[in-house]
Amino acid sequence: MKVQWTKFAVATILYLLFLLWLKSWLGLIVLPFIYDAYISHKIRWDWWKDLENPMRMIMSWVDALVFALVAVYFINLFFFQNYVIPSSSLEKSLLTGDYLFVSKVSYGPRIPQTPLTMPLTQHTMPVIGTKSYIEWPQWDYRRAPGLGKIRLNDIVVFNYPAGDTVVSEPAFQATDYYLMVYGYGQQILQQNGIAPQLDSLQPMMLRKYYAKAYAAGRQYILQHPTDFGKLISRPVDRRENYVKRCVGLPGQTLQIKDRIVYLDGKPNKEPDNVQYTYRMKLLEPLPQELVDELGISQEDIQQYNTYGYMPLTAHAAKVLASRKDLVKEISINREQIVGDVYPLNARYGWTRDNYGPVWIPQKGKSVELTLENLPIYERPIRVYEGNDLTVSADGKILINGKEAKRYTFKMDYYWMQGDNRHNSADSRYWGFVPEDHIVGKPIFIWWSSNPDRNGLSAIRWQRLFRFVDDIK
């Protein structure tokens, strides 16, 4: 019994330290079970050992499986999880097929907001396609102390902010719901003869126009369930995981001028492997040896064959420009599209390469609210911080029923962008990332497989166990 009491004391101290770290005393209800497991033995946890075979063997497997799932759930919630790079938005820094070890401890793990969920799933059960979580209970956002804070140019894993609403039809689940709604809505208004010159509208009239467009687009999606399926709302921690580079911190003023990110008027250092798309005219297809040398993927080649341009690093563009035997013309793609960047319900004339300036909200800091800048901060105030925000007929901004000329933010926000700047859905398109969406920090690449190859040749041996912080 001395040994058992010693084990119980050690287990209890470690568990209490864990609860102290999380500042979650609800976990004290587990203490009687720890006591029983080591001392009283009133509950027969291994009751199945009295069964006859084959039930005893089956239950032994069930017992082992349940223990493994609980352990994985616990580890994934509070310490680390695996993440695979699904797209090319961070190439050539992180590549499609890189498997990352993501630390929750680096920035502090979140207390689960949706605690009842199936381990090893994000939001959907495999095969059967149903929700993998129960929406009740929903806990408020809290985060345990971490080893540090997000630093400028950190690569960060976070929940997709615009992923609070998706359509159930698989073909559209990867499409930004809000971009889709505004797109359909404006088409419908144009068909109905409502097509004003948006750049000439005053802020109040522009707001009314976009409100009509949003309502029309949402109604269209709801009226076509065979095409789109049902609308699904997801809690913060059940939204898709994204990974981008943090290029703007709370309290900084960000502006993009001719593709370069400026913070408080000073240019931010670009990643060494930053990519932009280049328009090219080839005299003949690029040889495979050159493709491999420059790290050009089949996705890049397909993009060139379809649109006439492909993403390249500055080094790759320089090499191709020197190959007069292969490349007739090459120049950076300066295509500018107005109206597809955040906020979608405003007309600032911003594009992916020339954006802002915009102030990134900081916890405890205030911003003056006007009808001109309200579209930038409306989503953080209303959606992320849970306020009732309306605009009266005479143009007054009302927050929770009271006129508001300023607003003080409750959370820090971040600006995330991909290194593949012309092939990245990032903050330029869906805005700020709130602190309660932050998942963790990628530490190292534990596996990497090239999707363009098969077998052993697909393994990128030189990337295995490479630290992410070494990739600039």
Secondary structure, DSSP 4 states (H G I P E B T S, - for coil): -HHHHHHHHHHHHHHHHHHHHHT-GGGGGGHHHHHIIIII--S-TTGGGGSPTTHHHHHHHHHHHHHHHHHHHHHHHHTEEEEE--SSTTTTTS-TTEEEEEESTTT-PBPPSS--B-TT-SSB-TTT--BSB---S-PPP-B---S----TT-EEEEE-GGGGEEESSGGGTTS-HHHHHHHHHHHHHHHTT----GGGS-HHHHHHHHHHHHHHHHHHHHT-HHHH--EEE--GGGSPEEEEEEEE-TT-EEEEETTEEEETTEEPPPPTT-EEEEEEEESSPPPHHHHHHHT--HHHHHHHHHHSEEEEEHHHHHHHHH-TTTEEEEEE-----SSSSS-TT------SSSEEEEEPP-TT-EEE--TTTHHHHHHIIIIIS---EEE-TTS-EEETTEE-SEEE-SS-EEEEE-SBTTS--SHHHH--EEGGGEEEEEEEEEEEB-TTS-GGGGB-GGGTTEEGGG--
